Amino acid sequence: MTTPPSIEQDLQRLESELKRLEAEYNMFFSGRQAKPPWETRRRVEALVKHCDRAPIRNYGDRFRFSTLQSRFTSLVDLWDRGLRAREEGRAGPFAMKRSAAPAGVAHSKDRILHVTTLHDPFREMERLEDLYDSLVAARHEAGEEAVPFHKFAELVKTQVEKLQRTGATDVAFRVALKDGKVSFIARALKDSQR
């Protein structure tokens, strides 16, 4: 049984448009294109819907279409995760991995990035947000993904409560880079240390 020419043409067009869309997303995530290729993506989505509704009797063409459809679905998922990560300020799936420094080279970028004290994190939201921003920047510089703010806030709250049970009035938090890795340290402060 032969495939109608329109199905064959639709599959060829879908394949070429999908390759084009993938190239445009690669340019967007590498910074060579200012905005995501929404127009091309809509065209590919319309083609996928059109081919999905069309009767494909040839098993080879049906397999080819299902392969293209699943590839499109998995790429859309990847691109959406990349966009979400970019919006949230995380590295995401398209971030360039930093290469490790050669052996024997000292890390000249070892430094303390932020220090603050907290007594009640949720009443000192501005300090908490500044601490989070410095941690995100440090993790980005080290090539690591940022933690979500709600998890970070819960960790800080837990650390403050734990150290206050030992008699601390405030807790000092420090964000630093050491040997190319992020260091996040909490330390109890007694009244005499303030």
Order of alpha helices (4+ residues) and beta strands (2+ residues): alpha-alpha-alpha-beta-alpha-alpha-beta-beta
